[in-house]
Amino acid sequence: MTNKTIGKYGEQLAKNFLIKKGFKILELNYRYSRLAEIDIIAKKNNTIHFIEVKTRTQNYFGEPLEAINQTKLKSIYKCALFYMQNMAKKVEKYQIDAIGIILNKNNEPDITYIENLVF
């Protein structure tokens, strides 16, 4: 699998994971500019969740969530603000979350979900 294929597969796994947890998926791959994208925008309990997904086939070079740095968080935040400004209804509560996925040899996922990242 290519990195792009692995990433898309991970996003699908994350989407299914969130749906099972009671989230309503609002957007996939929401793009603000060519430099800013949010993998998944979802809603649960009147909170909008902006979710970054990182997928790896191994963790030799670190855990997937370690790839989310301050620059990436700022990009997600700017994109989230743009999204909320263009919504018809004002957003009361929102947060930035992350899902890290490691696929084993059989492409079975180990999923880690971290809510409300602070930067």
Backbone as CSV, one residue per row, in Angstrom:
resi,resn,N_x,N_y,N_z,CA_x,CA_y,CA_z,C_x,C_y,C_z
1,MET,0.828,-1.187,0.000,0.000,0.000,0.000,0.869,1.245,0.000
2,THR,0.436,2.256,-0.731,1.144,3.533,-0.722,0.748,4.318,0.525
3,ASN,1.511,5.362,0.832,1.184,6.203,1.987,-0.204,6.813,1.849
4,LYS,-0.551,7.226,0.623,-1.860,7.826,0.386,-2.976,6.809,0.634
5,THR,-2.781,5.586,0.158,-3.764,4.524,0.360,-3.910,4.199,1.843
6,ILE,-2.796,4.135,2.541,-2.816,3.868,3.986,-3.578,4.977,4.705
7,GLY,-3.319,6.221,4.312,-4.009,7.360,4.924,-5.510,7.319,4.709
8,LYS,-5.938,7.028,3.489,-7.376,6.940,3.188,-8.030,5.779,3.946
9,TYR,-7.329,4.662,4.022,-7.840,3.512,4.764,-7.987,3.875,6.250
10,GLY,-7.000,4.552,6.787,-7.055,4.995,8.180,-8.213,5.946,8.442
11,GLU,-8.456,6.860,7.510,-9.576,7.787,7.668,-10.912,7.045,7.657
12,GLN,-11.020,6.021,6.832,-12.252,5.210,6.806,-12.417,4.455,8.124
13,LEU,-11.330,3.899,8.632,-11.381,3.210,9.935,-11.792,4.187,11.038
14,ALA,-11.216,5.388,11.010,-11.536,6.403,12.013,-13.007,6.811,11.923
15,LYS,-13.495,6.992,10.718,-14.904,7.347,10.513,-15.808,6.272,11.119
16,ASN,-15.548,5.019,10.818,-16.352,3.915,11.360,-16.267,3.854,12.883
17,PHE,-15.071,4.087,13.420,-14.853,4.114,14.866,-15.725,5.186,15.516
18,LEU,-15.730,6.386,14.921,-16.499,7.494,15.475,-18.008,7.232,15.408
19,ILE,-18.453,6.682,14.305,-19.880,6.368,14.161,-20.310,5.380,15.243
20,LYS,-19.481,4.375,15.498,-19.793,3.398,16.554,-19.835,4.046,17.936
21,LYS,-19.094,5.151,18.100,-19.064,5.874,19.375,-20.189,6.912,19.479
22,GLY,-21.061,6.980,18.463,-22.202,7.875,18.526,-22.023,9.228,17.872
23,PHE,-20.943,9.411,17.128,-20.720,10.674,16.437,-21.519,10.723,15.131
24,LYS,-21.917,11.919,14.747,-22.507,12.146,13.425,-21.408,12.799,12.573
25,ILE,-21.095,12.192,11.450,-20.052,12.728,10.572,-20.648,13.869,9.745
26,LEU,-20.017,15.044,9.822,-20.486,16.214,9.087,-19.712,16.431,7.794
27,GLU,-18.405,16.229,7.839,-17.544,16.457,6.674,-16.356,15.504,6.723
28,LEU,-15.883,15.145,5.537,-14.637,14.392,5.393,-13.702,15.211,4.505
29,ASN,-12.453,15.304,4.892,-11.434,16.020,4.127,-11.871,17.438,3.778
30,TYR,-12.292,18.175,4.794,-12.713,19.568,4.613,-11.480,20.431,4.381
31,ARG,-11.482,21.152,3.287,-10.307,21.929,2.879,-10.601,23.420,2.955
32,TYR,-9.706,24.140,3.633,-9.755,25.596,3.738,-8.883,26.215,2.655
33,SER,-7.751,25.640,2.451,-6.820,26.078,1.400,-6.002,24.853,1.012
34,ARG,-5.074,25.037,0.113,-4.254,23.882,-0.261,-3.343,23.438,0.886
35,LEU,-3.197,24.300,1.882,-2.328,23.976,3.016,-3.088,23.550,4.276
36,ALA,-4.398,23.743,4.289,-5.146,23.456,5.507,-6.323,22.532,5.205
37,GLU,-6.329,21.388,5.891,-7.399,20.420,5.718,-7.686,19.753,7.058
38,ILE,-8.954,19.443,7.267,-9.358,18.674,8.444,-9.877,17.340,7.941
39,ASP,-9.334,16.253,8.486,-9.693,14.921,8.007,-11.168,14.602,8.241
40,ILE,-11.636,14.837,9.467,-13.025,14.527,9.805,-13.588,15.642,10.680
41,ILE,-14.792,16.088,10.323,-15.548,16.992,11.191,-16.789,16.210,11.609
42,ALA,-16.967,16.109,12.924,-18.071,15.306,13.449,-18.752,16.058,14.590
43,LYS,-19.938,15.586,14.946,-20.690,16.217,16.031,-21.178,15.154,16.996
44,LYS,-21.079,15.486,18.277,-21.618,14.623,19.337,-21.952,15.502,20.531
45,ASN,-23.152,15.335,21.066,-23.581,16.087,22.255,-23.390,17.594,22.104
46,ASN,-23.813,18.145,20.995,-23.749,19.591,20.720,-22.330,20.153,20.672
47,THR,-21.346,19.299,20.483,-19.962,19.735,20.318,-19.493,19.322,18.930
48,ILE,-18.853,20.275,18.234,-18.247,19.979,16.942,-16.812,19.526,17.205
49,HIS,-16.433,18.394,16.628,-15.090,17.833,16.789,-14.355,17.927,15.448
50,PHE,-13.212,18.583,15.461,-12.333,18.660,14.296,-11.230,17.645,14.531
51,ILE,-11.183,16.610,13.695,-10.360,15.439,14.010,-9.277,15.204,12.967
52,GLU,-8.049,15.131,13.431,-6.896,14.785,12.592,-6.644,13.289,12.753
53,VAL,-6.418,12.609,11.634,-6.180,11.167,11.651,-4.769,10.891,11.127
54,LYS,-4.011,10.124,11.869,-2.666,9.703,11.448,-2.607,8.176,11.498
55,THR,-2.193,7.585,10.386,-2.140,6.130,10.273,-0.728,5.694,9.901
56,ARG,-0.270,4.638,10.544,1.046,4.068,10.261,0.921,2.546,10.182
57,THR,1.844,1.936,9.465,1.876,0.475,9.413,2.862,-0.085,10.430
58,GLN,3.610,0.789,11.045,4.564,0.387,12.077,4.880,1.608,12.924
59,ASN,5.412,1.396,14.098,5.754,2.543,14.937,7.257,2.627,15.217
60,TYR,8.054,2.119,14.288,9.509,2.182,14.459,10.007,3.612,14.572
61,PHE,9.323,4.532,13.904,9.763,5.925,13.886,8.875,6.803,14.755
62,GLY,8.184,6.191,15.705,7.329,6.926,16.625,5.859,6.597,16.416
63,GLU,5.075,6.972,17.385,3.637,6.757,17.336,3.004,7.720,16.331
64,PRO,1.895,7.335,15.726,1.255,8.204,14.733,0.919,9.597,15.268
65,LEU,0.441,9.669,16.503,0.030,10.962,17.056,1.206,11.908,17.302
66,GLU,2.414,11.370,17.364,3.592,12.219,17.531,3.843,13.082,16.306
67,ALA,3.210,12.741,15.192,3.378,13.514,13.955,2.532,14.784,13.937
68,ILE,1.698,14.975,14.939,0.869,16.181,15.002,1.615,17.218,15.834
69,ASN,2.195,18.182,15.149,2.990,19.210,15.825,2.200,20.520,15.954
70,GLN,2.827,21.527,16.529,2.176,22.826,16.739,1.738,23.465,15.422
71,THR,2.552,23.340,14.398,2.209,23.900,13.089,0.941,23.253,12.547
72,LYS,0.849,21.949,12.653,-0.343,21.230,12.181,-1.571,21.636,12.987
73,LEU,-1.434,21.752,14.302,-2.553,22.165,15.147,-3.037,23.565,14.789
74,LYS,-2.122,24.473,14.532,-2.512,25.838,14.132,-3.251,25.824,12.804
75,SER,-2.807,24.990,11.892,-3.467,24.852,10.599,-4.893,24.321,10.769
76,ILE,-5.055,23.305,11.607,-6.375,22.744,11.877,-7.272,23.803,12.523
77,TYR,-6.726,24.565,13.449,-7.485,25.608,14.140,-7.986,26.667,13.152
78,LYS,-7.117,27.118,12.265,-7.517,28.117,11.261,-8.613,27.569,10.357
79,CYS,-8.469,26.332,9.956,-9.462,25.686,9.112,-10.788,25.541,9.872
80,ALA,-10.715,25.197,11.143,-11.910,25.056,11.973,-12.638,26.393,12.105
81,LEU,-11.900,27.466,12.310,-12.512,28.791,12.401,-13.229,29.150,11.107
82,PHE,-12.590,28.877,9.978,-13.205,29.140,8.678,-14.500,28.343,8.538
83,TYR,-14.466,27.078,8.906,-15.650,26.222,8.829,-16.782,26.801,9.679
84,MET,-16.469,27.187,10.915,-17.497,27.685,11.824,-18.060,29.032,11.369
85,GLN,-17.224,29.868,10.776,-17.693,31.159,10.270,-18.695,30.981,9.134
86,ASN,-18.605,29.881,8.425,-19.471,29.644,7.278,-20.672,28.756,7.584
87,MET,-20.851,28.432,8.843,-22.025,27.647,9.241,-23.213,28.585,9.448
88,ALA,-24.403,28.104,9.116,-25.612,28.900,9.284,-25.917,29.139,10.765
89,LYS,-25.669,28.135,11.587,-25.946,28.229,13.017,-24.637,28.416,13.773
90,LYS,-24.647,29.293,14.760,-23.451,29.545,15.557,-23.052,28.299,16.348
91,VAL,-21.769,28.003,16.373,-21.233,26.863,17.112,-20.950,27.292,18.546
92,GLU,-21.538,26.580,19.483,-21.339,26.896,20.901,-20.071,26.242,21.454
93,LYS,-19.883,24.954,21.125,-18.743,24.218,21.660,-18.032,23.481,20.533
94,TYR,-16.711,23.531,20.579,-15.908,22.794,19.601,-14.598,22.381,20.240
95,GLN,-13.957,21.407,19.618,-12.638,20.979,20.094,-11.890,20.296,18.964
96,ILE,-10.580,20.226,19.133,-9.717,19.539,18.178,-9.286,18.222,18.805
97,ASP,-9.518,17.133,18.073,-9.193,15.790,18.537,-8.221,15.133,17.553
98,ALA,-7.698,13.990,17.943,-6.801,13.239,17.053,-7.048,11.744,17.221
99,ILE,-6.901,11.053,16.105,-6.975,9.598,16.117,-5.686,9.065,15.505
100,GLY,-5.006,8.216,16.245,-3.803,7.553,15.763,-4.106,6.088,15.520
101,ILE,-3.691,5.593,14.361,-3.965,4.205,13.999,-2.670,3.523,13.582
102,ILE,-2.411,2.366,14.178,-1.294,1.531,13.746,-1.903,0.246,13.190
103,LEU,-1.540,-0.083,11.952,-2.038,-1.292,11.310,-1.016,-2.409,11.490
104,ASN,-1.481,-3.583,11.877,-0.556,-4.713,11.994,-0.367,-5.373,10.624
105,LYS,0.326,-6.499,10.586,0.609,-7.184,9.307,-0.658,-7.559,8.551
106,ASN,-1.748,-7.801,9.262,-3.017,-8.183,8.634,-3.933,-6.977,8.407
107,ASN,-3.377,-5.762,8.530,-4.128,-4.506,8.399,-5.231,-4.354,9.442
108,GLU,-5.072,-5.025,10.582,-6.003,-4.841,11.695,-5.529,-3.636,12.496
109,PRO,-6.458,-2.739,12.845,-6.055,-1.478,13.474,-5.975,-1.515,14.996
110,ASP,-5.012,-0.781,15.513,-4.948,-0.431,16.922,-5.226,1.076,16.945
111,ILE,-6.384,1.478,17.479,-6.839,2.867,17.394,-6.701,3.554,18.745
112,THR,-6.093,4.746,18.721,-5.985,5.601,19.897,-6.716,6.904,19.593
113,TYR,-7.627,7.288,20.471,-8.409,8.513,20.281,-8.111,9.464,21.424
114,ILE,-7.652,10.663,21.084,-7.355,11.684,22.085,-8.256,12.882,21.820
115,GLU,-8.986,13.283,22.858,-9.917,14.398,22.721,-9.320,15.690,23.255
116,ASN,-9.774,16.776,22.640,-9.527,18.138,23.125,-8.050,18.473,23.243
117,LEU,-7.355,18.400,22.125,-5.939,18.766,22.097,-5.781,20.264,22.366
118,VAL,-4.791,20.611,23.129,-4.524,21.996,23.457,-3.179,22.379,22.861
119,PHE,-3.121,23.579,22.301,-1.834,24.038,21.731,-1.537,25.448,22.146
